Amino acid sequence: MDLERRVAELERRLAALEQAAGRAPDRGASVPSPKREPDDEFWALHGLKDQLAGLGADNGGVLFTGAVRTPTGKRYEWQYGLVTDTVLEGDWADAAESFAALGQPVRLRLLREILGGRCTAAELTELDGTGTTGQIYHHLRQLTAAGWLHTAARGRYEVPADRVVPLLVMLTAAGR
């Protein structure tokens, strides 16, 4: 019974956090920025703390968000947040495939090139230092299997809209 109550409480907190973040599960959405003081360096953090306090999330939470324009001119606005307990109690092994797909320099370069407008395997094989056509297709399959790419019309690859900001967040976090 205690486990059922804990799961129900986590589900309630997750639903409340997603609603407060202005999004449905598993897809990003644009939401208004929190009000902030002009000199408040931590305005996003303060907004997150206010949201979490309203949810009764005693252990805090995490939030990542972004509003970006790629070199091709596409715009993406996205955010996602979870209470800390949900992150800590989840199965971290589920993230291994996603991290592994990004753990290869050629794959990261392919993602950058695709965000920059080179979207076909033919365009990607023209790049120096990315390997043979077979190797490029192997990397594209790995990235696709992990959800970092999908095929658009007629052999064109693209980073799914709901993965652009998370990709940039991970790259930013890796550089800290």
Rosetta blueprint (number, residue, H / E / L):
1 M L
2 D H
3 L H
4 E H
5 R H
6 R H
7 V H
8 A H
9 E H
10 L H
11 E H
12 R H
13 R H
14 L H
15 A H
16 A H
17 L H
18 E H
19 Q H
20 A H
21 A L
22 G L
23 R L
24 A L
25 P L
26 D L
27 R L
28 G L
29 A L
30 S L
31 V L
32 P L
33 S L
34 P L
35 K L
36 R L
37 E L
38 P L
39 D L
40 D L
41 E L
42 F L
43 W H
44 A H
45 L H
46 H H
47 G H
48 L H
49 K H
50 D H
51 Q H
52 L H
53 A H
54 G H
55 L H
56 G L
57 A L
58 D L
59 N L
60 G L
61 G E
62 V E
63 L E
64 F E
65 T E
66 G E
67 A E
68 V E
69 R E
70 T L
71 P L
72 T L
73 G L
74 K L
75 R E
76 Y E
77 E E
78 W E
79 Q E
80 Y E
81 G E
82 L E
83 V E
84 T H
85 D H
86 T H
87 V H
88 L H
89 E H
90 G L
91 D L
92 W H
93 A H
94 D H
95 A H
96 A H
97 E H
98 S H
99 F H
100 A H
101 A H
102 L H
103 G L
104 Q L
105 P H
106 V H
107 R H
108 L H
109 R H
110 L H
111 L H
112 R H
113 E H
114 I H
115 L H
116 G L
117 G L
118 R L
119 C L
120 T E
121 A H
122 A H
123 E H
124 L H
125 T H
126 E L
127 L L
128 D L
129 G L
130 T L
131 G L
132 T L
133 T H
134 G H
135 Q H
136 I H
137 Y H
138 H H
139 H H
140 L H
141 R H
142 Q H
143 L H
144 T H
145 A H
146 A L
147 G L
148 W L
149 L L
150 H E
151 T E
152 A L
153 A H
154 R H
155 G H
156 R E
157 Y E
158 E E
159 V L
160 P L
161 A H
162 D H
163 R H
164 V H
165 V H
166 P H
167 L H
168 L H
169 V H
170 M H
171 L H
172 T H
173 A H
174 A H
175 G L
176 R L
